[in-house]
Amino acid sequence: MSIAELTARRNEIMATVPKAILRTYDYILKRRKTGQVLSFVKGDARTCSVCFKILEPQLINEIRKGAKMITCQNCGSIFIWKNEDI
Ligand SMILES: [Zn+2]
């Protein structure tokens, strides 16, 4: 895929993401050397996939519900719930 095509796809995807989340994402991304902003949480792992902090069951439930954006208190990554089958 060319850079122009990738840019077009990125813009397409960004149009579907709420502005507040994009702002937070960019804010974190600028402060990361690794480029890793998202922390994928699985039901069986129960840790932040970036810093490996152990997460409380209450927090896991909130992430699973996905009603609001939750960031890691330790490393600031945005939590994303990961289904086993993805
Ligand atoms: Zn973390």
PDB file of the backbone (N, CA, C, O) and the ligand in Angstrom, with CONECT records:
HET     ZN  A 101       1
ATOM      1  N   MET A   1       0.841  -1.199   0.000  1.00  0.00           N
ATOM      2  CA  MET A   1       0.000   0.000   0.000  1.00  0.00           C
ATOM      3  C   MET A   1       0.878   1.252   0.000  1.00  0.00           C
ATOM      4  O   MET A   1       1.886   1.298   0.706  1.00  0.00           O
ATOM      5  N   SER A   2       0.510   2.257  -0.776  1.00  0.00           N
ATOM      6  CA  SER A   2       1.301   3.490  -0.839  1.00  0.00           C
ATOM      7  C   SER A   2       1.020   4.373   0.380  1.00  0.00           C
ATOM      8  O   SER A   2       0.050   4.172   1.110  1.00  0.00           O
ATOM      9  N   ILE A   3       1.906   5.361   0.573  1.00  0.00           N
ATOM     10  CA  ILE A   3       1.719   6.288   1.703  1.00  0.00           C
ATOM     11  C   ILE A   3       0.380   7.015   1.562  1.00  0.00           C
ATOM     12  O   ILE A   3      -0.344   7.202   2.540  1.00  0.00           O
ATOM     13  N   ALA A   4       0.062   7.419   0.333  1.00  0.00           N
ATOM     14  CA  ALA A   4      -1.190   8.151   0.094  1.00  0.00           C
ATOM     15  C   ALA A   4      -2.395   7.291   0.456  1.00  0.00           C
ATOM     16  O   ALA A   4      -3.359   7.777   1.048  1.00  0.00           O
ATOM     17  N   GLU A   5      -2.334   6.010   0.096  1.00  0.00           N
ATOM     18  CA  GLU A   5      -3.430   5.097   0.419  1.00  0.00           C
ATOM     19  C   GLU A   5      -3.548   4.891   1.929  1.00  0.00           C
ATOM     20  O   GLU A   5      -4.646   4.865   2.484  1.00  0.00           O
ATOM     21  N   LEU A   6      -2.374   4.743   2.590  1.00  0.00           N
ATOM     22  CA  LEU A   6      -2.372   4.553   4.035  1.00  0.00           C
ATOM     23  C   LEU A   6      -2.934   5.771   4.744  1.00  0.00           C
ATOM     24  O   LEU A   6      -3.698   5.647   5.701  1.00  0.00           O
ATOM     25  N   THR A   7      -2.547   6.957   4.266  1.00  0.00           N
ATOM     26  CA  THR A   7      -3.045   8.208   4.861  1.00  0.00           C
ATOM     27  C   THR A   7      -4.553   8.302   4.706  1.00  0.00           C
ATOM     28  O   THR A   7      -5.260   8.694   5.635  1.00  0.00           O
ATOM     29  N   ALA A   8      -5.044   7.936   3.519  1.00  0.00           N
ATOM     30  CA  ALA A   8      -6.485   7.975   3.261  1.00  0.00           C
ATOM     31  C   ALA A   8      -7.220   7.021   4.191  1.00  0.00           C
ATOM     32  O   ALA A   8      -8.281   7.352   4.722  1.00  0.00           O
ATOM     33  N   ARG A   9      -6.651   5.834   4.384  1.00  0.00           N
ATOM     34  CA  ARG A   9      -7.287   4.844   5.272  1.00  0.00           C
ATOM     35  C   ARG A   9      -7.284   5.332   6.711  1.00  0.00           C
ATOM     36  O   ARG A   9      -8.264   5.174   7.439  1.00  0.00           O
ATOM     37  N   ARG A  10      -6.145   5.937   7.116  1.00  0.00           N
ATOM     38  CA  ARG A  10      -6.030   6.450   8.487  1.00  0.00           C
ATOM     39  C   ARG A  10      -7.106   7.516   8.718  1.00  0.00           C
ATOM     40  O   ARG A  10      -7.762   7.525   9.759  1.00  0.00           O
ATOM     41  N   ASN A  11      -7.282   8.404   7.749  1.00  0.00           N
ATOM     42  CA  ASN A  11      -8.287   9.462   7.883  1.00  0.00           C
ATOM     43  C   ASN A  11      -9.690   8.889   7.955  1.00  0.00           C
ATOM     44  O   ASN A  11     -10.537   9.383   8.700  1.00  0.00           O
ATOM     45  N   GLU A  12      -9.931   7.839   7.172  1.00  0.00           N
ATOM     46  CA  GLU A  12     -11.241   7.169   7.194  1.00  0.00           C
ATOM     47  C   GLU A  12     -11.548   6.607   8.582  1.00  0.00           C
ATOM     48  O   GLU A  12     -12.643   6.778   9.117  1.00  0.00           O
ATOM     49  N   ILE A  13     -10.534   5.925   9.153  1.00  0.00           N
ATOM     50  CA  ILE A  13     -10.721   5.314  10.466  1.00  0.00           C
ATOM     51  C   ILE A  13     -10.868   6.394  11.533  1.00  0.00           C
ATOM     52  O   ILE A  13     -11.706   6.281  12.428  1.00  0.00           O
ATOM     53  N   MET A  14     -10.053   7.439  11.434  1.00  0.00           N
ATOM     54  CA  MET A  14     -10.080   8.504  12.437  1.00  0.00           C
ATOM     55  C   MET A  14     -11.434   9.212  12.472  1.00  0.00           C
ATOM     56  O   MET A  14     -11.860   9.705  13.516  1.00  0.00           O
ATOM     57  N   ALA A  15     -12.098   9.255  11.329  1.00  0.00           N
ATOM     58  CA  ALA A  15     -13.410   9.916  11.256  1.00  0.00           C
ATOM     59  C   ALA A  15     -14.457   9.191  12.097  1.00  0.00           C
ATOM     60  O   ALA A  15     -15.466   9.777  12.487  1.00  0.00           O
ATOM     61  N   THR A  16     -14.204   7.894  12.377  1.00  0.00           N
ATOM     62  CA  THR A  16     -15.170   7.102  13.141  1.00  0.00           C
ATOM     63  C   THR A  16     -14.871   7.106  14.645  1.00  0.00           C
ATOM     64  O   THR A  16     -15.671   6.614  15.440  1.00  0.00           O
ATOM     65  N   VAL A  17     -13.711   7.666  15.034  1.00  0.00           N
ATOM     66  CA  VAL A  17     -13.304   7.646  16.444  1.00  0.00           C
ATOM     67  C   VAL A  17     -13.663   8.982  17.104  1.00  0.00           C
ATOM     68  O   VAL A  17     -13.377  10.044  16.552  1.00  0.00           O
ATOM     69  N   PRO A  18     -14.286   8.928  18.278  1.00  0.00           N
ATOM     70  CA  PRO A  18     -14.638  10.183  18.962  1.00  0.00           C
ATOM     71  C   PRO A  18     -13.419  11.083  19.177  1.00  0.00           C
ATOM     72  O   PRO A  18     -12.318  10.602  19.445  1.00  0.00           O
ATOM     73  N   LYS A  19     -13.634  12.397  19.055  1.00  0.00           N
ATOM     74  CA  LYS A  19     -12.538  13.375  19.122  1.00  0.00           C
ATOM     75  C   LYS A  19     -11.774  13.320  20.449  1.00  0.00           C
ATOM     76  O   LYS A  19     -10.552  13.466  20.472  1.00  0.00           O
ATOM     77  N   ALA A  20     -12.498  13.108  21.547  1.00  0.00           N
ATOM     78  CA  ALA A  20     -11.851  13.093  22.855  1.00  0.00           C
ATOM     79  C   ALA A  20     -10.849  11.952  22.948  1.00  0.00           C
ATOM     80  O   ALA A  20      -9.795  12.078  23.570  1.00  0.00           O
ATOM     81  N   ILE A  21     -11.199  10.835  22.318  1.00  0.00           N
ATOM     82  CA  ILE A  21     -10.314   9.672  22.355  1.00  0.00           C
ATOM     83  C   ILE A  21      -9.095   9.917  21.471  1.00  0.00           C
ATOM     84  O   ILE A  21      -7.977   9.552  21.835  1.00  0.00           O
ATOM     85  N   LEU A  22      -9.310  10.534  20.313  1.00  0.00           N
ATOM     86  CA  LEU A  22      -8.182  10.848  19.422  1.00  0.00           C
ATOM     87  C   LEU A  22      -7.200  11.777  20.114  1.00  0.00           C
ATOM     88  O   LEU A  22      -5.986  11.601  20.007  1.00  0.00           O
ATOM     89  N   ARG A  23      -7.731  12.774  20.828  1.00  0.00           N
ATOM     90  CA  ARG A  23      -6.865  13.728  21.527  1.00  0.00           C
ATOM     91  C   ARG A  23      -6.012  13.013  22.559  1.00  0.00           C
ATOM     92  O   ARG A  23      -4.807  13.246  22.650  1.00  0.00           O
ATOM     93  N   THR A  24      -6.640  12.143  23.333  1.00  0.00           N
ATOM     94  CA  THR A  24      -5.912  11.402  24.362  1.00  0.00           C
ATOM     95  C   THR A  24      -4.865  10.502  23.724  1.00  0.00           C
ATOM     96  O   THR A  24      -3.733  10.402  24.199  1.00  0.00           O
ATOM     97  N   TYR A  25      -5.266   9.846  22.635  1.00  0.00           N
ATOM     98  CA  TYR A  25      -4.349   8.941  21.930  1.00  0.00           C
ATOM     99  C   TYR A  25      -3.102   9.695  21.458  1.00  0.00           C
ATOM    100  O   TYR A  25      -1.976   9.250  21.680  1.00  0.00           O
ATOM    101  N   ASP A  26      -3.318  10.843  20.802  1.00  0.00           N
ATOM    102  CA  ASP A  26      -2.191  11.630  20.294  1.00  0.00           C
ATOM    103  C   ASP A  26      -1.309  12.147  21.426  1.00  0.00           C
ATOM    104  O   ASP A  26      -0.084  12.196  21.309  1.00  0.00           O
ATOM    105  N   TYR A  27      -1.963  12.534  22.529  1.00  0.00           N
ATOM    106  CA  TYR A  27      -1.244  13.051  23.697  1.00  0.00           C
ATOM    107  C   TYR A  27      -0.286  11.988  24.234  1.00  0.00           C
ATOM    108  O   TYR A  27       0.874  12.269  24.536  1.00  0.00           O
ATOM    109  N   ILE A  28      -0.796  10.768  24.345  1.00  0.00           N
ATOM    110  CA  ILE A  28       0.038   9.676  24.867  1.00  0.00           C
ATOM    111  C   ILE A  28       1.124   9.317  23.849  1.00  0.00           C
ATOM    112  O   ILE A  28       2.284   9.111  24.204  1.00  0.00           O
ATOM    113  N   LEU A  29       0.719   9.246  22.573  1.00  0.00           N
ATOM    114  CA  LEU A  29       1.648   8.839  21.517  1.00  0.00           C
ATOM    115  C   LEU A  29       2.876   9.748  21.458  1.00  0.00           C
ATOM    116  O   LEU A  29       3.994   9.275  21.255  1.00  0.00           O
ATOM    117  N   LYS A  30       2.666  11.044  21.635  1.00  0.00           N
ATOM    118  CA  LYS A  30       3.785  12.006  21.574  1.00  0.00           C
ATOM    119  C   LYS A  30       4.785  11.780  22.689  1.00  0.00           C
ATOM    120  O   LYS A  30       5.955  12.143  22.561  1.00  0.00           O
ATOM    121  N   ARG A  31       4.328  11.176  23.795  1.00  0.00           N
ATOM    122  CA  ARG A  31       5.194  10.979  24.951  1.00  0.00           C
ATOM    123  C   ARG A  31       5.783   9.575  24.998  1.00  0.00           C
ATOM    124  O   ARG A  31       6.514   9.232  25.927  1.00  0.00           O
ATOM    125  N   ARG A  32       5.463   8.768  23.997  1.00  0.00           N
ATOM    126  CA  ARG A  32       5.953   7.390  23.972  1.00  0.00           C
ATOM    127  C   ARG A  32       7.009   7.222  22.897  1.00  0.00           C
ATOM    128  O   ARG A  32       6.832   7.679  21.767  1.00  0.00           O
ATOM    129  N   LYS A  33       8.097   6.572  23.241  1.00  0.00           N
ATOM    130  CA  LYS A  33       9.107   6.275  22.226  1.00  0.00           C
ATOM    131  C   LYS A  33       8.746   4.988  21.495  1.00  0.00           C
ATOM    132  O   LYS A  33       9.143   4.786  20.347  1.00  0.00           O
ATOM    133  N   THR A  34       7.994   4.118  22.163  1.00  0.00           N
ATOM    134  CA  THR A  34       7.676   2.819  21.575  1.00  0.00           C
ATOM    135  C   THR A  34       6.533   2.894  20.572  1.00  0.00           C
ATOM    136  O   THR A  34       6.383   1.999  19.740  1.00  0.00           O
ATOM    137  N   GLY A  35       5.719   3.959  20.638  1.00  0.00           N
ATOM    138  CA  GLY A  35       4.556   4.066  19.762  1.00  0.00           C
ATOM    139  C   GLY A  35       3.417   3.194  20.209  1.00  0.00           C
ATOM    140  O   GLY A  35       2.404   3.086  19.517  1.00  0.00           O
ATOM    141  N   GLN A  36       3.568   2.560  21.373  1.00  0.00           N
ATOM    142  CA  GLN A  36       2.505   1.681  21.870  1.00  0.00           C
ATOM    143  C   GLN A  36       1.633   2.450  22.859  1.00  0.00           C
ATOM    144  O   GLN A  36       2.077   2.821  23.946  1.00  0.00           O
ATOM    145  N   VAL A  37       0.394   2.680  22.463  1.00  0.00           N
ATOM    146  CA  VAL A  37      -0.516   3.487  23.270  1.00  0.00           C
ATOM    147  C   VAL A  37      -1.626   2.627  23.857  1.00  0.00           C
ATOM    148  O   VAL A  37      -2.128   2.904  24.946  1.00  0.00           O
ATOM    149  N   LEU A  38      -2.002   1.588  23.134  1.00  0.00           N
ATOM    150  CA  LEU A  38      -3.131   0.760  23.542  1.00  0.00           C
ATOM    151  C   LEU A  38      -2.669  -0.445  24.345  1.00  0.00           C
ATOM    152  O   LEU A  38      -1.702  -1.116  23.986  1.00  0.00           O
ATOM    153  N   SER A  39      -3.372  -0.706  25.433  1.00  0.00           N
ATOM    154  CA  SER A  39      -3.086  -1.860  26.264  1.00  0.00           C
ATOM    155  C   SER A  39      -4.252  -2.838  26.139  1.00  0.00           C
ATOM    156  O   SER A  39      -5.368  -2.538  26.565  1.00  0.00           O
ATOM    157  N   PHE A  40      -3.996  -3.990  25.562  1.00  0.00           N
ATOM    158  CA  PHE A  40      -5.061  -4.968  25.352  1.00  0.00           C
ATOM    159  C   PHE A  40      -5.196  -5.853  26.587  1.00  0.00           C
ATOM    160  O   PHE A  40      -4.238  -6.491  27.023  1.00  0.00           O
ATOM    161  N   VAL A  41      -6.407  -5.875  27.137  1.00  0.00           N
ATOM    162  CA  VAL A  41      -6.657  -6.633  28.359  1.00  0.00           C
ATOM    163  C   VAL A  41      -7.522  -7.836  28.023  1.00  0.00           C
ATOM    164  O   VAL A  41      -8.546  -7.712  27.352  1.00  0.00           O
ATOM    165  N   LYS A  42      -7.100  -8.997  28.495  1.00  0.00           N
ATOM    166  CA  LYS A  42      -7.878 -10.214  28.292  1.00  0.00           C
ATOM    167  C   LYS A  42      -8.395 -10.682  29.637  1.00  0.00           C
ATOM    168  O   LYS A  42      -7.804 -10.396  30.678  1.00  0.00           O
ATOM    169  N   GLY A  43      -9.495 -11.398  29.604  1.00  0.00           N
ATOM    170  CA  GLY A  43     -10.111 -11.875  30.826  1.00  0.00           C
ATOM    171  C   GLY A  43      -9.193 -12.740  31.665  1.00  0.00           C
ATOM    172  O   GLY A  43      -9.255 -12.700  32.894  1.00  0.00           O
ATOM    173  N   ASP A  44      -8.344 -13.521  31.020  1.00  0.00           N
ATOM    174  CA  ASP A  44      -7.518 -14.449  31.794  1.00  0.00           C
ATOM    175  C   ASP A  44      -6.183 -13.843  32.227  1.00  0.00           C
ATOM    176  O   ASP A  44      -5.544 -14.346  33.151  1.00  0.00           O
ATOM    177  N   ALA A  45      -5.757 -12.753  31.556  1.00  0.00           N
ATOM    178  CA  ALA A  45      -4.458 -12.166  31.879  1.00  0.00           C
ATOM    179  C   ALA A  45      -4.565 -11.216  33.078  1.00  0.00           C
ATOM    180  O   ALA A  45      -3.772 -11.295  34.017  1.00  0.00           O
ATOM    181  N   ARG A  46      -5.544 -10.330  33.034  1.00  0.00           N
ATOM    182  CA  ARG A  46      -5.800  -9.394  34.126  1.00  0.00           C
ATOM    183  C   ARG A  46      -4.630  -8.479  34.452  1.00  0.00           C
ATOM    184  O   ARG A  46      -4.475  -8.056  35.598  1.00  0.00           O
ATOM    185  N   THR A  47      -3.817  -8.174  33.471  1.00  0.00           N
ATOM    186  CA  THR A  47      -2.745  -7.201  33.684  1.00  0.00           C
ATOM    187  C   THR A  47      -2.736  -6.227  32.518  1.00  0.00           C
ATOM    188  O   THR A  47      -3.270  -6.527  31.450  1.00  0.00           O
ATOM    189  N   CYS A  48      -2.127  -5.055  32.720  1.00  0.00           N
ATOM    190  CA  CYS A  48      -1.892  -4.108  31.631  1.00  0.00           C
ATOM    191  C   CYS A  48      -0.849  -4.740  30.716  1.00  0.00           C
ATOM    192  O   CYS A  48       0.210  -5.158  31.184  1.00  0.00           O
ATOM    193  N   SER A  49      -1.140  -4.817  29.403  1.00  0.00           N
ATOM    194  CA  SER A  49      -0.217  -5.505  28.498  1.00  0.00           C
ATOM    195  C   SER A  49       1.020  -4.662  28.196  1.00  0.00           C
ATOM    196  O   SER A  49       1.956  -5.154  27.565  1.00  0.00           O
ATOM    197  N   VAL A  50       1.041  -3.409  28.633  1.00  0.00           N
ATOM    198  CA  VAL A  50       2.205  -2.546  28.394  1.00  0.00           C
ATOM    199  C   VAL A  50       3.158  -2.574  29.593  1.00  0.00           C
ATOM    200  O   VAL A  50       4.356  -2.803  29.428  1.00  0.00           O
ATOM    201  N   CYS A  51       2.628  -2.343  30.798  1.00  0.00           N
ATOM    202  CA  CYS A  51       3.501  -2.259  31.982  1.00  0.00           C
ATOM    203  C   CYS A  51       3.326  -3.452  32.927  1.00  0.00           C
ATOM    204  O   CYS A  51       4.062  -3.579  33.906  1.00  0.00           O
ATOM    205  N   PHE A  52       2.359  -4.324  32.639  1.00  0.00           N
ATOM    206  CA  PHE A  52       2.117  -5.556  33.399  1.00  0.00           C
ATOM    207  C   PHE A  52       1.662  -5.314  34.832  1.00  0.00           C
ATOM    208  O   PHE A  52       1.806  -6.179  35.696  1.00  0.00           O
ATOM    209  N   LYS A  53       1.113  -4.127  35.074  1.00  0.00           N
ATOM    210  CA  LYS A  53       0.512  -3.875  36.380  1.00  0.00           C
ATOM    211  C   LYS A  53      -0.722  -4.766  36.517  1.00  0.00           C
ATOM    212  O   LYS A  53      -1.486  -4.914  35.563  1.00  0.00           O
ATOM    213  N   ILE A  54      -0.921  -5.354  37.685  1.00  0.00           N
ATOM    214  CA  ILE A  54      -2.104  -6.191  37.935  1.00  0.00           C
ATOM    215  C   ILE A  54      -3.319  -5.298  38.162  1.00  0.00           C
ATOM    216  O   ILE A  54      -3.272  -4.359  38.957  1.00  0.00           O
ATOM    217  N   LEU A  55      -4.410  -5.602  37.454  1.00  0.00           N
ATOM    218  CA  LEU A  55      -5.600  -4.763  37.495  1.00  0.00           C
ATOM    219  C   LEU A  55      -6.650  -5.336  38.433  1.00  0.00           C
ATOM    220  O   LEU A  55      -6.834  -6.550  38.521  1.00  0.00           O
ATOM    221  N   GLU A  56      -7.333  -4.438  39.132  1.00  0.00           N
ATOM    222  CA  GLU A  56      -8.379  -4.873  40.056  1.00  0.00           C
ATOM    223  C   GLU A  56      -9.595  -5.371  39.280  1.00  0.00           C
ATOM    224  O   GLU A  56      -9.892  -4.880  38.191  1.00  0.00           O
ATOM    225  N   PRO A  57     -10.313  -6.373  39.866  1.00  0.00           N
ATOM    226  CA  PRO A  57     -11.498  -6.940  39.189  1.00  0.00           C
ATOM    227  C   PRO A  57     -12.511  -5.873  38.780  1.00  0.00           C
ATOM    228  O   PRO A  57     -13.111  -5.953  37.708  1.00  0.00           O
ATOM    229  N   GLN A  58     -12.695  -4.873  39.645  1.00  0.00           N
ATOM    230  CA  GLN A  58     -13.631  -3.786  39.361  1.00  0.00           C
ATOM    231  C   GLN A  58     -13.231  -3.062  38.071  1.00  0.00           C
ATOM    232  O   GLN A  58     -14.076  -2.757  37.229  1.00  0.00           O
ATOM    233  N   LEU A  59     -11.945  -2.799  37.935  1.00  0.00           N
ATOM    234  CA  LEU A  59     -11.416  -2.102  36.760  1.00  0.00           C
ATOM    235  C   LEU A  59     -11.586  -2.965  35.506  1.00  0.00           C
ATOM    236  O   LEU A  59     -11.942  -2.469  34.437  1.00  0.00           O
ATOM    237  N   ILE A  60     -11.324  -4.264  35.661  1.00  0.00           N
ATOM    238  CA  ILE A  60     -11.489  -5.201  34.542  1.00  0.00           C
ATOM    239  C   ILE A  60     -12.931  -5.162  34.035  1.00  0.00           C
ATOM    240  O   ILE A  60     -13.179  -5.158  32.829  1.00  0.00           O
ATOM    241  N   ASN A  61     -13.882  -5.133  34.983  1.00  0.00           N
ATOM    242  CA  ASN A  61     -15.294  -5.077  34.602  1.00  0.00           C
ATOM    243  C   ASN A  61     -15.611  -3.821  33.809  1.00  0.00           C
ATOM    244  O   ASN A  61     -16.348  -3.866  32.824  1.00  0.00           O
ATOM    245  N   GLU A  62     -15.046  -2.693  34.247  1.00  0.00           N
ATOM    246  CA  GLU A  62     -15.268  -1.422  33.560  1.00  0.00           C
ATOM    247  C   GLU A  62     -14.708  -1.480  32.136  1.00  0.00           C
ATOM    248  O   GLU A  62     -15.333  -0.997  31.192  1.00  0.00           O
ATOM    249  N   ILE A  63     -13.538  -2.072  31.998  1.00  0.00           N
ATOM    250  CA  ILE A  63     -12.902  -2.180  30.682  1.00  0.00           C
ATOM    251  C   ILE A  63     -13.755  -3.073  29.772  1.00  0.00           C
ATOM    252  O   ILE A  63     -13.946  -2.784  28.591  1.00  0.00           O
ATOM    253  N   ARG A  64     -14.261  -4.167  30.357  1.00  0.00           N
ATOM    254  CA  ARG A  64     -15.068  -5.113  29.584  1.00  0.00           C
ATOM    255  C   ARG A  64     -16.354  -4.451  29.080  1.00  0.00           C
ATOM    256  O   ARG A  64     -16.774  -4.671  27.944  1.00  0.00           O
ATOM    257  N   LYS A  65     -16.968  -3.642  29.939  1.00  0.00           N
ATOM    258  CA  LYS A  65     -18.196  -2.942  29.560  1.00  0.00           C
ATOM    259  C   LYS A  65     -17.944  -1.968  28.415  1.00  0.00           C
ATOM    260  O   LYS A  65     -18.770  -1.821  27.514  1.00  0.00           O
ATOM    261  N   GLY A  66     -16.789  -1.305  28.466  1.00  0.00           N
ATOM    262  CA  GLY A  66     -16.410  -0.392  27.392  1.00  0.00           C
ATOM    263  C   GLY A  66     -17.269   0.852  27.302  1.00  0.00           C
ATOM    264  O   GLY A  66     -17.344   1.476  26.243  1.00  0.00           O
ATOM    265  N   ALA A  67     -17.926   1.230  28.408  1.00  0.00           N
ATOM    266  CA  ALA A  67     -18.814   2.389  28.401  1.00  0.00           C
ATOM    267  C   ALA A  67     -18.028   3.690  28.334  1.00  0.00           C
ATOM    268  O   ALA A  67     -18.516   4.683  27.794  1.00  0.00           O
ATOM    269  N   LYS A  68     -16.805   3.694  28.881  1.00  0.00           N
ATOM    270  CA  LYS A  68     -15.992   4.905  28.847  1.00  0.00           C
ATOM    271  C   LYS A  68     -14.530   4.534  28.645  1.00  0.00           C
ATOM    272  O   LYS A  68     -14.139   3.375  28.789  1.00  0.00           O
ATOM    273  N   MET A  69     -13.736   5.538  28.308  1.00  0.00           N
ATOM    274  CA  MET A  69     -12.318   5.299  28.091  1.00  0.00           C
ATOM    275  C   MET A  69     -11.605   5.223  29.434  1.00  0.00           C
ATOM    276  O   MET A  69     -11.782   6.087  30.292  1.00  0.00           O
ATOM    277  N   ILE A  70     -10.803   4.187  29.605  1.00  0.00           N
ATOM    278  CA  ILE A  70     -10.068   4.010  30.854  1.00  0.00           C
ATOM    279  C   ILE A  70      -8.591   3.892  30.524  1.00  0.00           C
ATOM    280  O   ILE A  70      -8.203   3.133  29.636  1.00  0.00           O
ATOM    281  N   THR A  71      -7.769   4.644  31.241  1.00  0.00           N
ATOM    282  CA  THR A  71      -6.329   4.563  31.013  1.00  0.00           C
ATOM    283  C   THR A  71      -5.653   3.942  32.225  1.00  0.00           C
ATOM    284  O   THR A  71      -6.170   3.985  33.341  1.00  0.00           O
ATOM    285  N   CYS A  72      -4.481   3.363  31.975  1.00  0.00           N
ATOM    286  CA  CYS A  72      -3.711   2.699  33.029  1.00  0.00           C
ATOM    287  C   CYS A  72      -3.161   3.763  33.983  1.00  0.00           C
ATOM    288  O   CYS A  72      -2.541   4.733  33.546  1.00  0.00           O
ATOM    289  N   GLN A  73      -3.387   3.579  35.275  1.00  0.00           N
ATOM    290  CA  GLN A  73      -2.910   4.551  36.262  1.00  0.00           C
ATOM    291  C   GLN A  73      -1.395   4.511  36.371  1.00  0.00           C
ATOM    292  O   GLN A  73      -0.773   5.477  36.812  1.00  0.00           O
ATOM    293  N   ASN A  74      -0.816   3.418  35.977  1.00  0.00           N
ATOM    294  CA  ASN A  74       0.628   3.263  36.098  1.00  0.00           C
ATOM    295  C   ASN A  74       1.382   3.807  34.884  1.00  0.00           C
ATOM    296  O   ASN A  74       2.351   4.549  35.042  1.00  0.00           O
ATOM    297  N   CYS A  75       0.943   3.444  33.671  1.00  0.00           N
ATOM    298  CA  CYS A  75       1.700   3.826  32.475  1.00  0.00           C
ATOM    299  C   CYS A  75       0.917   4.734  31.524  1.00  0.00           C
ATOM    300  O   CYS A  75       1.497   5.272  30.581  1.00  0.00           O
ATOM    301  N   GLY A  76      -0.387   4.915  31.751  1.00  0.00           N
ATOM    302  CA  GLY A  76      -1.165   5.855  30.939  1.00  0.00           C
ATOM    303  C   GLY A  76      -1.691   5.296  29.627  1.00  0.00           C
ATOM    304  O   GLY A  76      -2.285   6.038  28.846  1.00  0.00           O
ATOM    305  N   SER A  77      -1.491   4.012  29.363  1.00  0.00           N
ATOM    306  CA  SER A  77      -2.013   3.415  28.132  1.00  0.00           C
ATOM    307  C   SER A  77      -3.538   3.341  28.168  1.00  0.00           C
ATOM    308  O   SER A  77      -4.138   3.269  29.241  1.00  0.00           O
ATOM    309  N   ILE A  78      -4.156   3.360  26.996  1.00  0.00           N
ATOM    310  CA  ILE A  78      -5.610   3.229  26.906  1.00  0.00           C
ATOM    311  C   ILE A  78      -5.959   1.741  26.880  1.00  0.00           C
ATOM    312  O   ILE A  78      -5.453   0.991  26.045  1.00  0.00           O
ATOM    313  N   PHE A  79      -6.825   1.324  27.797  1.00  0.00           N
ATOM    314  CA  PHE A  79      -7.210  -0.086  27.852  1.00  0.00           C
ATOM    315  C   PHE A  79      -8.216  -0.429  26.762  1.00  0.00           C
ATOM    316  O   PHE A  79      -9.170   0.311  26.521  1.00  0.00           O
ATOM    317  N   ILE A  80      -7.991  -1.557  26.112  1.00  0.00           N
ATOM    318  CA  ILE A  80      -8.915  -2.106  25.135  1.00  0.00           C
ATOM    319  C   ILE A  80      -9.222  -3.535  25.545  1.00  0.00           C
ATOM    320  O   ILE A  80      -8.315  -4.336  25.773  1.00  0.00           O
ATOM    321  N   TRP A  81     -10.503  -3.848  25.637  1.00  0.00           N
ATOM    322  CA  TRP A  81     -10.872  -5.210  25.986  1.00  0.00           C
ATOM    323  C   TRP A  81     -10.636  -6.114  24.773  1.00  0.00           C
ATOM    324  O   TRP A  81     -11.015  -5.779  23.651  1.00  0.00           O
ATOM    325  N   LYS A  82     -10.019  -7.237  25.011  1.00  0.00           N
ATOM    326  CA  LYS A  82      -9.716  -8.148  23.923  1.00  0.00           C
ATOM    327  C   LYS A  82     -10.479  -9.453  24.119  1.00  0.00           C
ATOM    328  O   LYS A  82     -10.240 -10.177  25.085  1.00  0.00           O
ATOM    329  N   ASN A  83     -11.396  -9.752  23.203  1.00  0.00           N
ATOM    330  CA  ASN A  83     -12.110 -11.025  23.253  1.00  0.00           C
ATOM    331  C   ASN A  83     -11.163 -12.159  22.909  1.00  0.00           C
ATOM    332  O   ASN A  83     -10.209 -11.981  22.152  1.00  0.00           O
ATOM    333  N   GLU A  84     -11.435 -13.315  23.470  1.00  0.00           N
ATOM    334  CA  GLU A  84     -10.552 -14.464  23.249  1.00  0.00           C
ATOM    335  C   GLU A  84     -10.471 -14.860  21.782  1.00  0.00           C
ATOM    336  O   GLU A  84      -9.445 -15.356  21.317  1.00  0.00           O
ATOM    337  N   ASP A  85     -11.568 -14.636  21.056  1.00  0.00           N
ATOM    338  CA  ASP A  85     -11.625 -15.149  19.686  1.00  0.00           C
ATOM    339  C   ASP A  85     -11.088 -14.154  18.651  1.00  0.00           C
ATOM    340  O   ASP A  85     -11.127 -14.442  17.455  1.00  0.00           O
ATOM    341  N   ILE A  86     -10.594 -13.005  19.079  1.00  0.00           N
ATOM    342  CA  ILE A  86     -10.036 -12.058  18.104  1.00  0.00           C
ATOM    343  C   ILE A  86      -8.529 -12.298  17.970  1.00  0.00           C
ATOM    344  O   ILE A  86      -7.860 -11.609  17.200  1.00  0.00           O
TER     345      ILE A  86
HETATM  346 ZN    ZN A 101       0.021   0.059  32.215  1.00  0.00          ZN2+
END
